Amino acid sequence: MLQIPDCFATISLDQMKTVRLMNRVDTKFVTTEQTVARLLELASSEYALQQIGKSVVMPYYSCYYDTPEAEMYHHHLHGRLTRKKVRVRRYENSGLEFLEVKLKNNKGRTDKRRIATADLQPDDRHAFLLDNAGYDTNSLDARIESRFNRITLVDKAMSERLTIDTGLRFTNLTSGITCSLDGLAIIELKRNGRMTSPIAQILNTLRIKQSGFSKYCIGMALTDPTICSNRFKPRLRMTGKLCHINT
């Protein structure tokens, strides 16, 4: 389990609302929990840690949807710059759940759109997906579930968020195969543009290099033996090395 230093200032969820960054630039890094523990020590003077109630580690659940032919997966596999993902995300501590569409454009920006699922009527769900993803409800199937624990940091200027995900687990709803990436840590820097970030020097010091990592695509590649994953092989090998699993 990730050890978090007790020297962090904390920030409430209400205070974090000014740093939602629904339209943003995402930069991802992949490393080990052990290395992240050192990163947190170095970052404690530059960032505050989100706290909800008495908790700073938040369990998340996601269920990803795709067409029967896994069209969205294959768009990513073939390097398409404009692509999308559809998922339901649940914040386990609060029970809040959203249907989300993530749109990536050819300039590397991510636009996330969501609607709460509580009391969401079938017609409204259909309209949301059609308007934001270009798919209707009947064209999508639940493909894979993921669970993980997240901590969220915000810089002093309230201009960026840094999320760190650990304990990642997948369950493929078609094959029934499960996979756990114990010891892996996924860092995601979320900001409005590519301005200088306080975390840059720390990442450089710890030799943590930028590396794309799609939970949906990596999860599918690890748990569906029938699906093509050639383009993801380098990332799968790196993941296997960090987690000591065979890929």
Secondary structure, 3 states (H helix, E strand, C coil): CCCCCCCCEEECHHHHHHHCCCEEEEEEEEEEHHHHHHHHHHHCCCEEEECECCECCEEEEEEEEECCCCHHHHHHHCCCCCEEEEEEEEECCCCEEEEEEEEECCCCEEEEEEEECCCCCHHHHHHHHHHHHCCCHHHCEEEEEEEEEEEEEEECCCCEEEEEEEEEEEEECCCCCEEEEEEEEEEEEEECCCCCCCHHHHHHHCCCCECCCCHHHHHHHHHCCCCCCHHHHHHHHHHHHHHCCCC
